[in-house]
């Protein structure tokens, strides 16, 4: 693609974004500055605080980077930042996601406290090092706050590399992930024997398997937890379709089913951050709303579980 074409694409992107902003499509109902305090959690290994709602990029940012798609995702990213978002999670596994995200971060300046998190997903030491550097270049960042070993792939090799990078100040945190329940036993064994800063796995009101072992283990060992698939890839909404949000959800500042699901996840005391993914601005604004107001207490969590199970 030549430079003239790049400039034309950028002009179209900025023109469309400016037009949408002018008619209010980029302006959330309530800006971050106008809201009550954002809910955050402490990373045990450092004391740093993170907002409980971040942003995932699986599927949603894996698009062909044409002007229309980039304009749309640019609005999503801008809404995320406007609502106080800082944690962005991606992976080389997610197709074009890192490239698209990096292009957008060059056009839409991120906050100074951007928490850039990616993964290593390959075999072998050299391949891992090359992949992580390629991700850094795609994002256009000086370095990552967090790099995670994706789905435990060749984890022994990558663990040594990441710990060396951490000791050299190239990254701040080392993590490991899974999104498959069948890997939970191996993941528990790894977490018991190695001092990871972060772990990422699936957890939601419809899939509470992590409550049995993983969440208590993370809490006991002081490991920050990032939750993926908080909506179970949309299947939770299929179950609640046509059902009203219970009136008592307003008691913990919940105004939608999306916030219901997210507030359930991040109200678990061992959870640090949930990373829902979306390609729609109004969904992003709604998701971020779950990170404000009050979270449900243990009694309310049990009520949420019962209500969801009854649908």
Secondary structure by P-SEA (a helix, b strand, c coil): ccaaaaaaaaaaaaaaaaaaaaacccccccccccccccbbbbccccccccccbbbbccccccccccaaaaaaaaaaaaaaaaacccbbbccccccaaaaaaaaaaaacccccccbbbbbbbcccaaaaaaaaaaaaaaaccccccbbbcccccaaaaaaaaaaaaaaaccccccbbbbccccaaaaaaaaaacccccbbbbbbccccccccccaaaaaaaabbbbbbccccccaaaaaaaccccccccccccccccaaaaaaaaaaccccccbbbbbbccaaaaaaaaaaaccccccaaaaaaaaaaaaac
